[in-house]
Amino acid sequence: MDVKNTNAEVSTTTLNRNQIEMPTDNIYEAISIMAKRATQISTEIKKELIEKLDEFATYNDSLDEIFENKEQIEVSKFYERLPKPHAFAVEEWLEEKIYYRNTDSDNE
């Protein structure tokens, strides 16, 4: 997932309910799918952030050697300014980038 090149909204916006429920014909199912995707996105972003912050980690026990790392602060600020995971999930849903299937209809 490329978080830098996204059109996801940073703030709250009103969406067309019909457009959201159109692929599944059920608003609750659509929201459930987007929620699961948002959880996946959140996990990916958290893992990526931890990997980047680990590059700056120092493993000294001395409190005298703690200092501000400007690069570490910039990385943290970048991730704080990102749109929320649910905004990424809604964007992917509206652009039809999320694959889903109904297992109940597959069994019939």
C-alpha positions, 0 to 999 in steps of 0.5 A: 500500500502506497500511503504517499500517493493517495486521495484519501480524505484527511477530514470527515466527508459525507459520502453517497450511501447508494454508491457505498452499498451498490456492490453488495446491495447491503450497507452493513455488509459494505461497512463490514468489508471496509472495516476489515480492510481498515484493520488490515491497513492499520496493521500495515501502517503500524508495522511500517512505522515500527520498522522505520523507527527501529532504524533510529533506536539506540540500546544504551541504558544511560539517560545522559546519552538520550538526544532528539533525533530530528529524522525520527521526529519527522517520520513520526509527524509524517505518520501522524498527518496521514489519513486514518485507515478507514479513509484509505479503506473507503477510498479503495472501496469506492475505486473498487480495489477491494476484493470480496466474496460472499461465502454464503452464496458460494455454498448454495 
